[in-house]
Amino acid sequence: MKVVVVDLGVGNIHSLSSALGFLNAEHVVTADPAVIPTATHVILPGVGAYDAAMTEMETSGLAAPIMRHACEHKKPVLGVCLGMQLLFQGSEEGKLRGLGILSGAFVKLTSEGQLKVPHVGFASVYGYRDLSLFQGFGASSAFYFTHSYALMTDPLGANVAYCDHHRTFVAAFQKGNICGAQFHPEKSQSNGLRLLANFLEL
Protein backbone atom coordinates (compact mmCIF):
# COMPACT_ATOMS: atom_id res chain seq x y z
CA MET A 1 0.00 0.00 0.00
CA LYS A 2 1.14 3.54 -0.80
CA VAL A 3 -1.11 6.41 0.20
CA VAL A 4 -0.58 9.76 -1.51
CA VAL A 5 -1.91 12.84 0.29
CA VAL A 6 -2.24 15.63 -2.26
CA ASP A 7 -0.84 18.93 -1.01
CA LEU A 8 -2.72 21.84 -2.56
CA GLY A 9 -1.26 24.27 -0.08
CA VAL A 10 -4.64 24.58 1.65
CA GLY A 11 -5.60 22.68 4.77
CA ASN A 12 -4.03 21.07 7.79
CA ILE A 13 -2.01 18.35 6.12
CA HIS A 14 -0.10 17.68 9.35
CA SER A 15 -3.19 16.41 11.20
CA LEU A 16 -4.08 14.04 8.36
CA SER A 17 -0.52 12.80 8.09
CA SER A 18 -0.46 12.18 11.85
CA ALA A 19 -3.70 10.18 11.65
CA LEU A 20 -2.29 8.02 8.85
CA GLY A 21 0.90 7.54 10.85
CA PHE A 22 -1.15 6.39 13.83
CA LEU A 23 -2.73 3.79 11.52
CA ASN A 24 0.76 2.71 10.36
CA ALA A 25 -0.17 3.59 6.79
CA GLU A 26 2.76 4.22 4.47
CA HIS A 27 2.07 7.62 2.94
CA VAL A 28 3.65 10.59 1.25
CA VAL A 29 2.49 14.21 1.16
CA THR A 30 3.21 15.74 -2.22
CA ALA A 31 2.25 18.29 -4.84
CA ASP A 32 4.16 16.37 -7.53
CA PRO A 33 1.78 14.97 -10.18
CA ALA A 34 4.37 12.33 -11.13
CA VAL A 35 3.84 10.62 -7.76
CA ILE A 36 0.09 10.06 -8.23
CA PRO A 37 0.48 7.03 -10.58
CA THR A 38 2.52 5.21 -7.91
CA ALA A 39 -0.31 5.42 -5.37
CA THR A 40 -2.68 2.69 -4.30
CA HIS A 41 -4.86 5.27 -2.51
CA VAL A 42 -5.14 9.03 -3.03
CA ILE A 43 -6.47 11.45 -0.41
CA LEU A 44 -7.43 14.92 -1.61
CA PRO A 45 -7.79 17.22 1.42
CA GLY A 46 -8.38 20.94 1.51
CA VAL A 47 -9.67 23.93 3.42
CA GLY A 48 -10.23 27.37 1.96
CA ALA A 49 -11.34 28.92 -1.30
CA TYR A 50 -12.74 26.67 -4.03
CA ASP A 51 -11.34 28.55 -7.05
CA ALA A 52 -7.87 28.86 -5.51
CA ALA A 53 -7.72 25.11 -4.90
CA MET A 54 -9.01 24.26 -8.36
CA THR A 55 -6.54 26.67 -9.98
CA GLU A 56 -3.70 25.02 -8.06
CA MET A 57 -4.90 21.60 -9.23
CA GLU A 58 -4.82 22.68 -12.86
CA THR A 59 -1.62 24.73 -12.87
CA SER A 60 0.35 22.11 -10.95
CA GLY A 61 -0.76 19.35 -13.31
CA LEU A 62 -2.43 17.34 -10.52
CA ALA A 63 -5.93 17.24 -11.98
CA ALA A 64 -5.22 14.83 -14.86
CA PRO A 65 -3.39 12.09 -12.89
CA ILE A 66 -6.01 12.22 -10.12
CA MET A 67 -8.73 11.77 -12.74
CA ARG A 68 -6.86 8.80 -14.24
CA HIS A 69 -6.33 7.27 -10.79
CA ALA A 70 -10.04 7.47 -9.99
CA CYS A 71 -11.75 6.99 -13.35
CA GLU A 72 -9.43 4.89 -15.51
CA HIS A 73 -7.53 2.79 -12.98
CA LYS A 74 -10.46 2.61 -10.52
CA LYS A 75 -8.19 3.05 -7.51
CA PRO A 76 -9.53 4.46 -4.23
CA VAL A 77 -9.70 8.23 -3.82
CA LEU A 78 -11.01 10.13 -0.80
CA GLY A 79 -11.90 13.81 -0.96
CA VAL A 80 -11.95 15.53 2.45
CA CYS A 81 -13.88 18.76 3.08
CA LEU A 82 -12.94 21.06 0.17
CA GLY A 83 -11.35 18.02 -1.46
CA MET A 84 -14.77 16.32 -1.56
CA GLN A 85 -16.22 19.40 -3.25
CA LEU A 86 -13.51 19.35 -5.91
CA LEU A 87 -14.59 15.84 -6.99
CA PHE A 88 -17.91 17.27 -8.24
CA GLN A 89 -18.88 19.69 -11.00
CA GLY A 90 -18.76 22.94 -9.09
CA SER A 91 -19.72 25.07 -6.13
CA GLU A 92 -21.54 28.33 -5.50
CA GLU A 93 -18.35 29.41 -3.74
CA GLY A 94 -16.45 29.72 -7.00
CA LYS A 95 -16.74 30.15 -10.73
CA LEU A 96 -14.43 27.38 -11.90
CA ARG A 97 -15.53 23.88 -12.85
CA GLY A 98 -14.49 21.07 -10.52
CA LEU A 99 -12.99 17.76 -11.57
CA GLY A 100 -16.46 16.54 -12.52
CA ILE A 101 -15.80 12.94 -11.50
CA LEU A 102 -19.33 12.96 -10.07
CA SER A 103 -22.41 14.99 -10.95
CA GLY A 104 -23.61 17.66 -8.57
CA ALA A 105 -22.79 21.12 -7.26
CA PHE A 106 -22.38 22.54 -3.77
CA VAL A 107 -24.58 25.32 -2.41
CA LYS A 108 -24.12 27.71 0.49
CA LEU A 109 -25.61 26.67 3.81
CA THR A 110 -28.16 29.03 5.33
CA SER A 111 -28.36 30.11 8.96
CA GLU A 112 -31.51 30.04 11.03
CA GLY A 113 -31.91 30.65 14.75
CA GLN A 114 -29.00 29.09 16.58
CA LEU A 115 -27.76 27.34 13.42
CA LYS A 116 -24.94 29.52 12.14
CA VAL A 117 -22.74 29.45 9.04
CA PRO A 118 -20.07 28.22 8.86
CA HIS A 119 -21.21 24.94 10.37
CA VAL A 120 -18.50 24.12 12.92
CA GLY A 121 -18.21 21.32 15.45
CA PHE A 122 -19.19 17.71 16.01
CA ALA A 123 -22.49 16.62 14.50
CA SER A 124 -24.35 13.36 14.04
CA VAL A 125 -23.94 11.53 10.72
CA TYR A 126 -26.53 8.92 9.79
CA GLY A 127 -28.35 7.08 7.00
CA TYR A 128 -25.45 5.10 5.51
CA ARG A 129 -25.30 1.39 4.90
CA ASP A 130 -23.02 -0.23 7.47
CA LEU A 131 -20.47 -1.60 5.06
CA SER A 132 -17.18 -0.76 3.39
CA LEU A 133 -16.34 2.93 4.10
CA PHE A 134 -18.94 3.04 6.90
CA GLN A 135 -18.27 -0.39 8.35
CA GLY A 136 -18.64 -0.55 12.12
CA PHE A 137 -20.37 2.76 12.83
CA GLY A 138 -23.85 1.51 13.72
CA ALA A 139 -26.89 3.73 13.13
CA SER A 140 -25.13 7.07 13.57
CA SER A 141 -21.80 8.55 14.62
CA ALA A 142 -20.42 12.02 15.32
CA PHE A 143 -17.80 13.70 13.14
CA TYR A 144 -16.17 17.13 13.15
CA PHE A 145 -17.31 19.66 10.54
CA THR A 146 -16.17 23.11 9.50
CA HIS A 147 -17.77 24.27 6.24
CA SER A 148 -20.10 26.78 4.64
CA TYR A 149 -21.06 24.87 1.48
CA ALA A 150 -22.69 21.47 1.12
CA LEU A 151 -24.07 18.96 -1.37
CA MET A 152 -27.85 18.62 -1.15
CA THR A 153 -28.36 15.89 -3.77
CA ASP A 154 -27.23 12.27 -3.48
CA PRO A 155 -24.50 10.99 -5.80
CA LEU A 156 -26.37 8.37 -7.83
CA GLY A 157 -25.66 4.79 -6.80
CA ALA A 158 -23.62 5.78 -3.75
CA ASN A 159 -23.72 4.68 -0.13
CA VAL A 160 -24.61 8.07 1.36
CA ALA A 161 -24.28 9.46 4.89
CA TYR A 162 -26.28 12.53 5.90
CA CYS A 163 -26.09 15.36 8.40
CA ASP A 164 -28.55 18.12 9.28
CA HIS A 165 -27.87 21.85 9.51
CA HIS A 166 -31.15 23.63 8.81
CA ARG A 167 -31.36 21.31 5.78
CA THR A 168 -30.19 17.75 5.24
CA PHE A 169 -26.94 17.53 3.31
CA VAL A 170 -24.52 14.83 2.15
CA ALA A 171 -21.97 14.37 4.92
CA ALA A 172 -20.03 11.58 3.20
CA PHE A 173 -20.40 8.97 0.48
CA GLN A 174 -18.83 6.00 -1.20
CA LYS A 175 -19.45 5.13 -4.84
CA GLY A 176 -17.19 2.20 -5.67
CA ASN A 177 -13.63 3.46 -5.41
CA ILE A 178 -14.64 7.12 -5.07
CA CYS A 179 -15.27 8.46 -1.57
CA GLY A 180 -15.85 11.82 0.02
CA ALA A 181 -16.22 13.25 3.51
CA GLN A 182 -17.44 16.78 4.11
CA PHE A 183 -16.27 16.41 7.71
CA HIS A 184 -12.65 16.10 8.84
CA PRO A 185 -11.85 12.48 9.79
CA GLU A 186 -8.44 13.56 11.06
CA LYS A 187 -10.19 15.76 13.67
CA SER A 188 -12.99 13.29 14.48
CA GLN A 189 -11.16 11.19 17.05
CA SER A 190 -11.84 7.42 17.02
CA ASN A 191 -14.65 7.65 14.45
CA GLY A 192 -12.39 9.49 12.04
CA LEU A 193 -9.61 6.97 12.47
CA ARG A 194 -12.06 4.16 11.81
CA LEU A 195 -13.27 5.81 8.60
CA LEU A 196 -9.70 6.31 7.39
CA ALA A 197 -8.87 2.69 8.23
CA ASN A 198 -11.94 1.55 6.29
CA PHE A 199 -10.84 3.63 3.30
CA LEU A 200 -7.41 2.04 3.38
CA GLU A 201 -9.08 -1.38 3.18
CA LEU A 202 -10.74 -0.54 -0.16
Secondary structure, DSSP 4 states (H G I P E B T S, - for coil): --EEEE--S-S-HHHHHHHHHHTT--EEEE--GGGGGG-SEEEE---S-HHHHHHHHHHTT-HHHHHIIIIIS---EEEETHHHHHTSSEETT-SS----SS--EEEE---BTTB-SSEEEEEEEE---SSGGGTT--SEEEEEEEESEEE-SPPTT-EEEEEESSSEEEEEEEETTEEEESS-GGGSHHHHHHHHHHHHT-
